Amino acid sequence: MSKQEILLLIERKRSELIKIVAKNGLNSSLTIQLSQELDSLLNQYNEYMYKEKKRLPLH
């Protein structure tokens, strides 16, 4: 998955989460599930960026 694809998924999940929080509150099971899914996407992005940083030559 590319950096742009991950970022797009993060933005979609964040938007979905905001809507669910407004409708169901912070403590609903769906809110918690979506929050965990967003956490997972953010972890994937951080891992991707870490690997990219390791690949770049130092100047």
PDB file of N, H, CA, C and O in Angstrom:
ATOM      1  N   MET A   1       0.853  -1.168   0.000  1.00  0.00           N
ATOM      2  CA  MET A   1       0.000   0.000   0.000  1.00  0.00           C
ATOM      3  C   MET A   1       0.904   1.237   0.000  1.00  0.00           C
ATOM      4  O   MET A   1       1.898   1.292   0.724  1.00  0.00           O
ATOM      5  N   SER A   2       0.549   2.208  -0.807  1.00  0.00           N
ATOM      6  H   SER A   2      -0.258   2.163  -1.395  1.00  0.00           H
ATOM      7  CA  SER A   2       1.365   3.416  -0.909  1.00  0.00           C
ATOM      8  C   SER A   2       1.065   4.388   0.236  1.00  0.00           C
ATOM      9  O   SER A   2       0.069   4.253   0.946  1.00  0.00           O
ATOM     10  N   LYS A   3       1.935   5.346   0.389  1.00  0.00           N
ATOM     11  H   LYS A   3       2.744   5.456  -0.188  1.00  0.00           H
ATOM     12  CA  LYS A   3       1.759   6.385   1.405  1.00  0.00           C
ATOM     13  C   LYS A   3       0.444   7.120   1.188  1.00  0.00           C
ATOM     14  O   LYS A   3      -0.297   7.370   2.139  1.00  0.00           O
ATOM     15  N   GLN A   4       0.158   7.464  -0.054  1.00  0.00           N
ATOM     16  H   GLN A   4       0.760   7.261  -0.826  1.00  0.00           H
ATOM     17  CA  GLN A   4      -1.072   8.202  -0.360  1.00  0.00           C
ATOM     18  C   GLN A   4      -2.319   7.379  -0.057  1.00  0.00           C
ATOM     19  O   GLN A   4      -3.319   7.916   0.420  1.00  0.00           O
ATOM     20  N   GLU A   5      -2.265   6.090  -0.331  1.00  0.00           N
ATOM     21  H   GLU A   5      -1.454   5.653  -0.719  1.00  0.00           H
ATOM     22  CA  GLU A   5      -3.412   5.214  -0.039  1.00  0.00           C
ATOM     23  C   GLU A   5      -3.667   5.135   1.465  1.00  0.00           C
ATOM     24  O   GLU A   5      -4.813   5.189   1.912  1.00  0.00           O
ATOM     25  N   ILE A   6      -2.608   5.010   2.226  1.00  0.00           N
ATOM     26  H   ILE A   6      -1.678   4.967   1.862  1.00  0.00           H
ATOM     27  CA  ILE A   6      -2.749   4.959   3.682  1.00  0.00           C
ATOM     28  C   ILE A   6      -3.328   6.267   4.202  1.00  0.00           C
ATOM     29  O   ILE A   6      -4.222   6.261   5.048  1.00  0.00           O
ATOM     30  N   LEU A   7      -2.822   7.388   3.697  1.00  0.00           N
ATOM     31  H   LEU A   7      -2.096   7.393   3.010  1.00  0.00           H
ATOM     32  CA  LEU A   7      -3.327   8.690   4.144  1.00  0.00           C
ATOM     33  C   LEU A   7      -4.804   8.865   3.806  1.00  0.00           C
ATOM     34  O   LEU A   7      -5.564   9.418   4.601  1.00  0.00           O
ATOM     35  N   LEU A   8      -5.204   8.400   2.640  1.00  0.00           N
ATOM     36  H   LEU A   8      -4.586   7.951   1.995  1.00  0.00           H
ATOM     37  CA  LEU A   8      -6.606   8.488   2.245  1.00  0.00           C
ATOM     38  C   LEU A   8      -7.479   7.648   3.181  1.00  0.00           C
ATOM     39  O   LEU A   8      -8.539   8.097   3.615  1.00  0.00           O
ATOM     40  N   LEU A   9      -7.034   6.441   3.486  1.00  0.00           N
ATOM     41  H   LEU A   9      -6.173   6.076   3.133  1.00  0.00           H
ATOM     42  CA  LEU A   9      -7.784   5.589   4.411  1.00  0.00           C
ATOM     43  C   LEU A   9      -7.871   6.212   5.799  1.00  0.00           C
ATOM     44  O   LEU A   9      -8.907   6.120   6.457  1.00  0.00           O
ATOM     45  N   ILE A  10      -6.796   6.842   6.243  1.00  0.00           N
ATOM     46  H   ILE A  10      -5.954   6.917   5.708  1.00  0.00           H
ATOM     47  CA  ILE A  10      -6.791   7.513   7.546  1.00  0.00           C
ATOM     48  C   ILE A  10      -7.826   8.630   7.567  1.00  0.00           C
ATOM     49  O   ILE A  10      -8.598   8.743   8.520  1.00  0.00           O
ATOM     50  N   GLU A  11      -7.847   9.448   6.532  1.00  0.00           N
ATOM     51  H   GLU A  11      -7.220   9.356   5.759  1.00  0.00           H
ATOM     52  CA  GLU A  11      -8.802  10.556   6.479  1.00  0.00           C
ATOM     53  C   GLU A  11     -10.242  10.065   6.426  1.00  0.00           C
ATOM     54  O   GLU A  11     -11.118  10.646   7.066  1.00  0.00           O
ATOM     55  N   ARG A  12     -10.494   9.007   5.674  1.00  0.00           N
ATOM     56  H   ARG A  12      -9.782   8.535   5.154  1.00  0.00           H
ATOM     57  CA  ARG A  12     -11.849   8.443   5.601  1.00  0.00           C
ATOM     58  C   ARG A  12     -12.281   7.891   6.963  1.00  0.00           C
ATOM     59  O   ARG A  12     -13.409   8.115   7.404  1.00  0.00           O
ATOM     60  N   LYS A  13     -11.374   7.170   7.619  1.00  0.00           N
ATOM     61  H   LYS A  13     -10.458   6.988   7.261  1.00  0.00           H
ATOM     62  CA  LYS A  13     -11.697   6.577   8.919  1.00  0.00           C
ATOM     63  C   LYS A  13     -11.897   7.677   9.957  1.00  0.00           C
ATOM     64  O   LYS A  13     -12.787   7.570  10.801  1.00  0.00           O
ATOM     65  N   ARG A  14     -11.094   8.718   9.908  1.00  0.00           N
ATOM     66  H   ARG A  14     -10.371   8.804   9.222  1.00  0.00           H
ATOM     67  CA  ARG A  14     -11.225   9.831  10.852  1.00  0.00           C
ATOM     68  C   ARG A  14     -12.580  10.520  10.680  1.00  0.00           C
ATOM     69  O   ARG A  14     -13.250  10.848  11.658  1.00  0.00           O
ATOM     70  N   SER A  15     -12.966  10.729   9.439  1.00  0.00           N
ATOM     71  H   SER A  15     -12.421  10.462   8.644  1.00  0.00           H
ATOM     72  CA  SER A  15     -14.258  11.352   9.156  1.00  0.00           C
ATOM     73  C   SER A  15     -15.406  10.478   9.655  1.00  0.00           C
ATOM     74  O   SER A  15     -16.356  10.972  10.263  1.00  0.00           O
ATOM     75  N   GLU A  16     -15.311   9.185   9.395  1.00  0.00           N
ATOM     76  H   GLU A  16     -14.540   8.783   8.901  1.00  0.00           H
ATOM     77  CA  GLU A  16     -16.329   8.237   9.847  1.00  0.00           C
ATOM     78  C   GLU A  16     -16.416   8.243  11.374  1.00  0.00           C
ATOM     79  O   GLU A  16     -17.509   8.222  11.940  1.00  0.00           O
ATOM     80  N   LEU A  17     -15.273   8.271  12.026  1.00  0.00           N
ATOM     81  H   LEU A  17     -14.385   8.288  11.567  1.00  0.00           H
ATOM     82  CA  LEU A  17     -15.223   8.272  13.484  1.00  0.00           C
ATOM     83  C   LEU A  17     -15.886   9.526  14.049  1.00  0.00           C
ATOM     84  O   LEU A  17     -16.639   9.437  15.018  1.00  0.00           O
ATOM     85  N   ILE A  18     -15.622  10.670  13.470  1.00  0.00           N
ATOM     86  H   ILE A  18     -15.010  10.742  12.683  1.00  0.00           H
ATOM     87  CA  ILE A  18     -16.218  11.929  13.939  1.00  0.00           C
ATOM     88  C   ILE A  18     -17.741  11.860  13.859  1.00  0.00           C
ATOM     89  O   ILE A  18     -18.434  12.290  14.782  1.00  0.00           O
ATOM     90  N   LYS A  19     -18.259  11.325  12.766  1.00  0.00           N
ATOM     91  H   LYS A  19     -17.697  10.975  12.017  1.00  0.00           H
ATOM     92  CA  LYS A  19     -19.714  11.191  12.606  1.00  0.00           C
ATOM     93  C   LYS A  19     -20.302  10.242  13.647  1.00  0.00           C
ATOM     94  O   LYS A  19     -21.356  10.522  14.219  1.00  0.00           O
ATOM     95  N   ILE A  20     -19.631   9.133  13.892  1.00  0.00           N
ATOM     96  H   ILE A  20     -18.775   8.905  13.428  1.00  0.00           H
ATOM     97  CA  ILE A  20     -20.125   8.147  14.851  1.00  0.00           C
ATOM     98  C   ILE A  20     -20.083   8.705  16.274  1.00  0.00           C
ATOM     99  O   ILE A  20     -20.995   8.460  17.062  1.00  0.00           O
ATOM    100  N   VAL A  21     -19.038   9.447  16.602  1.00  0.00           N
ATOM    101  H   VAL A  21     -18.297   9.647  15.961  1.00  0.00           H
ATOM    102  CA  VAL A  21     -18.943  10.058  17.932  1.00  0.00           C
ATOM    103  C   VAL A  21     -20.092  11.043  18.127  1.00  0.00           C
ATOM    104  O   VAL A  21     -20.710  11.075  19.191  1.00  0.00           O
ATOM    105  N   ALA A  22     -20.381  11.845  17.107  1.00  0.00           N
ATOM    106  H   ALA A  22     -19.880  11.820  16.242  1.00  0.00           H
ATOM    107  CA  ALA A  22     -21.473  12.821  17.214  1.00  0.00           C
ATOM    108  C   ALA A  22     -22.820  12.129  17.409  1.00  0.00           C
ATOM    109  O   ALA A  22     -23.695  12.637  18.111  1.00  0.00           O
ATOM    110  N   LYS A  23     -22.973  10.982  16.788  1.00  0.00           N
ATOM    111  H   LYS A  23     -22.262  10.569  16.218  1.00  0.00           H
ATOM    112  CA  LYS A  23     -24.246  10.256  16.852  1.00  0.00           C
ATOM    113  C   LYS A  23     -24.356   9.375  18.097  1.00  0.00           C
ATOM    114  O   LYS A  23     -25.401   9.350  18.748  1.00  0.00           O
ATOM    115  N   ASN A  24     -23.276   8.648  18.433  1.00  0.00           N
ATOM    116  H   ASN A  24     -22.428   8.669  17.904  1.00  0.00           H
ATOM    117  CA  ASN A  24     -23.339   7.617  19.475  1.00  0.00           C
ATOM    118  C   ASN A  24     -22.568   7.933  20.745  1.00  0.00           C
ATOM    119  O   ASN A  24     -22.719   7.228  21.743  1.00  0.00           O
ATOM    120  N   GLY A  25     -21.746   8.971  20.733  1.00  0.00           N
ATOM    121  H   GLY A  25     -21.623   9.543  19.922  1.00  0.00           H
ATOM    122  CA  GLY A  25     -20.947   9.301  21.915  1.00  0.00           C
ATOM    123  C   GLY A  25     -19.596   8.602  21.914  1.00  0.00           C
ATOM    124  O   GLY A  25     -19.309   7.738  21.086  1.00  0.00           O
ATOM    125  N   LEU A  26     -18.784   9.010  22.872  1.00  0.00           N
ATOM    126  H   LEU A  26     -19.017   9.712  23.545  1.00  0.00           H
ATOM    127  CA  LEU A  26     -17.409   8.500  22.944  1.00  0.00           C
ATOM    128  C   LEU A  26     -17.301   7.078  23.447  1.00  0.00           C
ATOM    129  O   LEU A  26     -16.325   6.392  23.143  1.00  0.00           O
ATOM    130  N   ASN A  27     -18.276   6.618  24.206  1.00  0.00           N
ATOM    131  H   ASN A  27     -19.069   7.175  24.452  1.00  0.00           H
ATOM    132  CA  ASN A  27     -18.157   5.315  24.858  1.00  0.00           C
ATOM    133  C   ASN A  27     -18.895   4.186  24.155  1.00  0.00           C
ATOM    134  O   ASN A  27     -18.957   3.072  24.676  1.00  0.00           O
ATOM    135  N   SER A  28     -19.452   4.453  22.986  1.00  0.00           N
ATOM    136  H   SER A  28     -19.402   5.358  22.563  1.00  0.00           H
ATOM    137  CA  SER A  28     -20.166   3.378  22.292  1.00  0.00           C
ATOM    138  C   SER A  28     -19.172   2.353  21.752  1.00  0.00           C
ATOM    139  O   SER A  28     -18.017   2.675  21.476  1.00  0.00           O
ATOM    140  N   SER A  29     -19.638   1.122  21.608  1.00  0.00           N
ATOM    141  H   SER A  29     -20.576   0.860  21.832  1.00  0.00           H
ATOM    142  CA  SER A  29     -18.759   0.063  21.115  1.00  0.00           C
ATOM    143  C   SER A  29     -18.304   0.343  19.681  1.00  0.00           C
ATOM    144  O   SER A  29     -17.178   0.011  19.311  1.00  0.00           O
ATOM    145  N   LEU A  30     -19.176   0.952  18.876  1.00  0.00           N
ATOM    146  H   LEU A  30     -20.090   1.222  19.177  1.00  0.00           H
ATOM    147  CA  LEU A  30     -18.804   1.282  17.500  1.00  0.00           C
ATOM    148  C   LEU A  30     -17.719   2.361  17.466  1.00  0.00           C
ATOM    149  O   LEU A  30     -16.793   2.291  16.658  1.00  0.00           O
ATOM    150  N   THR A  31     -17.840   3.352  18.340  1.00  0.00           N
ATOM    151  H   THR A  31     -18.593   3.409  18.996  1.00  0.00           H
ATOM    152  CA  THR A  31     -16.812   4.398  18.430  1.00  0.00           C
ATOM    153  C   THR A  31     -15.464   3.781  18.786  1.00  0.00           C
ATOM    154  O   THR A  31     -14.442   4.109  18.182  1.00  0.00           O
ATOM    155  N   ILE A  32     -15.470   2.904  19.749  1.00  0.00           N
ATOM    156  H   ILE A  32     -16.299   2.637  20.239  1.00  0.00           H
ATOM    157  CA  ILE A  32     -14.224   2.261  20.187  1.00  0.00           C
ATOM    158  C   ILE A  32     -13.635   1.420  19.057  1.00  0.00           C
ATOM    159  O   ILE A  32     -12.425   1.435  18.828  1.00  0.00           O
ATOM    160  N   GLN A  33     -14.491   0.690  18.357  1.00  0.00           N
ATOM    161  H   GLN A  33     -15.474   0.677  18.543  1.00  0.00           H
ATOM    162  CA  GLN A  33     -14.020  -0.129  17.238  1.00  0.00           C
ATOM    163  C   GLN A  33     -13.391   0.732  16.150  1.00  0.00           C
ATOM    164  O   GLN A  33     -12.307   0.417  15.658  1.00  0.00           O
ATOM    165  N   LEU A  34     -14.066   1.820  15.772  1.00  0.00           N
ATOM    166  H   LEU A  34     -14.946   2.075  16.172  1.00  0.00           H
ATOM    167  CA  LEU A  34     -13.519   2.697  14.729  1.00  0.00           C
ATOM    168  C   LEU A  34     -12.241   3.379  15.183  1.00  0.00           C
ATOM    169  O   LEU A  34     -11.324   3.583  14.387  1.00  0.00           O
ATOM    170  N   SER A  35     -12.179   3.728  16.453  1.00  0.00           N
ATOM    171  H   SER A  35     -12.924   3.562  17.100  1.00  0.00           H
ATOM    172  CA  SER A  35     -10.970   4.332  17.000  1.00  0.00           C
ATOM    173  C   SER A  35      -9.792   3.362  16.913  1.00  0.00           C
ATOM    174  O   SER A  35      -8.674   3.762  16.588  1.00  0.00           O
ATOM    175  N   GLN A  36     -10.046   2.098  17.204  1.00  0.00           N
ATOM    176  H   GLN A  36     -10.954   1.773  17.469  1.00  0.00           H
ATOM    177  CA  GLN A  36      -8.995   1.080  17.102  1.00  0.00           C
ATOM    178  C   GLN A  36      -8.568   0.871  15.652  1.00  0.00           C
ATOM    179  O   GLN A  36      -7.387   0.666  15.373  1.00  0.00           O
ATOM    180  N   GLU A  37      -9.522   0.922  14.736  1.00  0.00           N
ATOM    181  H   GLU A  37     -10.482   1.089  14.962  1.00  0.00           H
ATOM    182  CA  GLU A  37      -9.190   0.801  13.310  1.00  0.00           C
ATOM    183  C   GLU A  37      -8.338   1.985  12.856  1.00  0.00           C
ATOM    184  O   GLU A  37      -7.388   1.816  12.092  1.00  0.00           O
ATOM    185  N   LEU A  38      -8.683   3.186  13.331  1.00  0.00           N
ATOM    186  H   LEU A  38      -9.455   3.324  13.952  1.00  0.00           H
ATOM    187  CA  LEU A  38      -7.879   4.365  13.005  1.00  0.00           C
ATOM    188  C   LEU A  38      -6.480   4.233  13.588  1.00  0.00           C
ATOM    189  O   LEU A  38      -5.496   4.555  12.922  1.00  0.00           O
ATOM    190  N   ASP A  39      -6.386   3.766  14.818  1.00  0.00           N
ATOM    191  H   ASP A  39      -7.185   3.504  15.359  1.00  0.00           H
ATOM    192  CA  ASP A  39      -5.068   3.527  15.441  1.00  0.00           C
ATOM    193  C   ASP A  39      -4.226   2.584  14.586  1.00  0.00           C
ATOM    194  O   ASP A  39      -3.031   2.811  14.392  1.00  0.00           O
ATOM    195  N   SER A  40      -4.848   1.540  14.085  1.00  0.00           N
ATOM    196  H   SER A  40      -5.818   1.356  14.243  1.00  0.00           H
ATOM    197  CA  SER A  40      -4.139   0.567  13.255  1.00  0.00           C
ATOM    198  C   SER A  40      -3.626   1.222  11.972  1.00  0.00           C
ATOM    199  O   SER A  40      -2.489   0.984  11.566  1.00  0.00           O
ATOM    200  N   LEU A  41      -4.450   2.032  11.344  1.00  0.00           N
ATOM    201  H   LEU A  41      -5.374   2.225  11.674  1.00  0.00           H
ATOM    202  CA  LEU A  41      -4.018   2.735  10.124  1.00  0.00           C
ATOM    203  C   LEU A  41      -2.877   3.700  10.426  1.00  0.00           C
ATOM    204  O   LEU A  41      -1.924   3.805   9.653  1.00  0.00           O
ATOM    205  N   LEU A  42      -2.975   4.397  11.542  1.00  0.00           N
ATOM    206  H   LEU A  42      -3.749   4.312  12.169  1.00  0.00           H
ATOM    207  CA  LEU A  42      -1.899   5.321  11.920  1.00  0.00           C
ATOM    208  C   LEU A  42      -0.603   4.562  12.196  1.00  0.00           C
ATOM    209  O   LEU A  42       0.482   5.037  11.859  1.00  0.00           O
ATOM    210  N   ASN A  43      -0.717   3.392  12.805  1.00  0.00           N
ATOM    211  H   ASN A  43      -1.598   3.007  13.079  1.00  0.00           H
ATOM    212  CA  ASN A  43       0.471   2.563  13.035  1.00  0.00           C
ATOM    213  C   ASN A  43       1.081   2.100  11.713  1.00  0.00           C
ATOM    214  O   ASN A  43       2.303   2.079  11.568  1.00  0.00           O
ATOM    215  N   GLN A  44       0.244   1.733  10.757  1.00  0.00           N
ATOM    216  H   GLN A  44      -0.749   1.750  10.875  1.00  0.00           H
ATOM    217  CA  GLN A  44       0.741   1.339   9.436  1.00  0.00           C
ATOM    218  C   GLN A  44       1.478   2.495   8.773  1.00  0.00           C
ATOM    219  O   GLN A  44       2.541   2.308   8.180  1.00  0.00           O
ATOM    220  N   TYR A  45       0.907   3.687   8.878  1.00  0.00           N
ATOM    221  H   TYR A  45       0.044   3.840   9.360  1.00  0.00           H
ATOM    222  CA  TYR A  45       1.547   4.867   8.299  1.00  0.00           C
ATOM    223  C   TYR A  45       2.895   5.132   8.961  1.00  0.00           C
ATOM    224  O   TYR A  45       3.883   5.398   8.277  1.00  0.00           O
ATOM    225  N   ASN A  46       2.936   5.061  10.276  1.00  0.00           N
ATOM    226  H   ASN A  46       2.133   4.845  10.832  1.00  0.00           H
ATOM    227  CA  ASN A  46       4.196   5.291  10.990  1.00  0.00           C
ATOM    228  C   ASN A  46       5.249   4.252  10.625  1.00  0.00           C
ATOM    229  O   ASN A  46       6.426   4.578  10.475  1.00  0.00           O
ATOM    230  N   GLU A  47       4.825   3.015  10.483  1.00  0.00           N
ATOM    231  H   GLU A  47       3.868   2.751  10.604  1.00  0.00           H
ATOM    232  CA  GLU A  47       5.752   1.955  10.079  1.00  0.00           C
ATOM    233  C   GLU A  47       6.286   2.217   8.671  1.00  0.00           C
ATOM    234  O   GLU A  47       7.479   2.059   8.412  1.00  0.00           O
ATOM    235  N   TYR A  48       5.402   2.613   7.777  1.00  0.00           N
ATOM    236  H   TYR A  48       4.433   2.741   7.987  1.00  0.00           H
ATOM    237  CA  TYR A  48       5.793   2.941   6.404  1.00  0.00           C
ATOM    238  C   TYR A  48       6.830   4.070   6.408  1.00  0.00           C
ATOM    239  O   TYR A  48       7.853   3.982   5.729  1.00  0.00           O
ATOM    240  N   MET A  49       6.561   5.123   7.174  1.00  0.00           N
ATOM    241  H   MET A  49       5.731   5.194   7.726  1.00  0.00           H
ATOM    242  CA  MET A  49       7.471   6.267   7.218  1.00  0.00           C
ATOM    243  C   MET A  49       8.812   5.882   7.847  1.00  0.00           C
ATOM    244  O   MET A  49       9.860   6.364   7.418  1.00  0.00           O
ATOM    245  N   TYR A  50       8.781   5.025   8.849  1.00  0.00           N
ATOM    246  H   TYR A  50       7.930   4.632   9.198  1.00  0.00           H
ATOM    247  CA  TYR A  50      10.015   4.568   9.481  1.00  0.00           C
ATOM    248  C   TYR A  50      10.878   3.800   8.480  1.00  0.00           C
ATOM    249  O   TYR A  50      12.090   4.002   8.400  1.00  0.00           O
ATOM    250  N   LYS A  51      10.237   2.924   7.726  1.00  0.00           N
ATOM    251  H   LYS A  51       9.252   2.760   7.790  1.00  0.00           H
ATOM    252  CA  LYS A  51      10.976   2.143   6.722  1.00  0.00           C
ATOM    253  C   LYS A  51      11.513   3.042   5.619  1.00  0.00           C
ATOM    254  O   LYS A  51      12.631   2.840   5.145  1.00  0.00           O
ATOM    255  N   GLU A  52      10.740   4.019   5.211  1.00  0.00           N
ATOM    256  H   GLU A  52       9.832   4.183   5.596  1.00  0.00           H
ATOM    257  CA  GLU A  52      11.201   4.955   4.184  1.00  0.00           C
ATOM    258  C   GLU A  52      12.409   5.749   4.693  1.00  0.00           C
ATOM    259  O   GLU A  52      13.373   5.958   3.956  1.00  0.00           O
ATOM    260  N   LYS A  53      12.356   6.177   5.920  1.00  0.00           N
ATOM    261  H   LYS A  53      11.573   6.007   6.518  1.00  0.00           H
ATOM    262  CA  LYS A  53      13.447   6.952   6.494  1.00  0.00           C
ATOM    263  C   LYS A  53      14.731   6.122   6.542  1.00  0.00           C
ATOM    264  O   LYS A  53      15.820   6.636   6.282  1.00  0.00           O
ATOM    265  N   LYS A  54      14.596   4.843   6.874  1.00  0.00           N
ATOM    266  H   LYS A  54      13.712   4.426   7.085  1.00  0.00           H
ATOM    267  CA  LYS A  54      15.770   3.967   6.942  1.00  0.00           C
ATOM    268  C   LYS A  54      16.395   3.754   5.564  1.00  0.00           C
ATOM    269  O   LYS A  54      17.600   3.528   5.451  1.00  0.00           O
ATOM    270  N   ARG A  55      15.574   3.826   4.523  1.00  0.00           N
ATOM    271  H   ARG A  55      14.595   4.009   4.614  1.00  0.00           H
ATOM    272  CA  ARG A  55      16.065   3.592   3.156  1.00  0.00           C
ATOM    273  C   ARG A  55      16.795   4.799   2.575  1.00  0.00           C
ATOM    274  O   ARG A  55      17.635   4.651   1.687  1.00  0.00           O
ATOM    275  N   LEU A  56      16.478   5.982   3.069  1.00  0.00           N
ATOM    276  H   LEU A  56      15.796   6.102   3.790  1.00  0.00           H
ATOM    277  CA  LEU A  56      17.086   7.180   2.508  1.00  0.00           C
ATOM    278  C   LEU A  56      18.541   7.289   2.953  1.00  0.00           C
ATOM    279  O   LEU A  56      18.853   7.072   4.124  1.00  0.00           O
ATOM    280  N   PRO A  57      19.419   7.622   2.033  1.00  0.00           N
ATOM    281  CA  PRO A  57      20.831   7.789   2.421  1.00  0.00           C
ATOM    282  C   PRO A  57      21.023   9.038   3.273  1.00  0.00           C
ATOM    283  O   PRO A  57      20.343  10.043   3.068  1.00  0.00           O
ATOM    284  N   LEU A  58      21.925   8.977   4.208  1.00  0.00           N
ATOM    285  H   LEU A  58      22.478   8.160   4.374  1.00  0.00           H
ATOM    286  CA  LEU A  58      22.244  10.130   5.027  1.00  0.00           C
ATOM    287  C   LEU A  58      23.183  11.050   4.276  1.00  0.00           C
ATOM    288  O   LEU A  58      24.065  10.586   3.553  1.00  0.00           O
ATOM    289  N   HIS A  59      23.002  12.350   4.441  1.00  0.00           N
ATOM    290  H   HIS A  59      22.286  12.726   5.029  1.00  0.00           H
ATOM    291  CA  HIS A  59      23.859  13.331   3.747  1.00  0.00           C
ATOM    292  C   HIS A  59      24.941  13.805   4.643  1.00  0.00           C
ATOM    293  O   HIS A  59      25.760  14.631   4.239  1.00  0.00           O
TER     294      HIS A  59
END
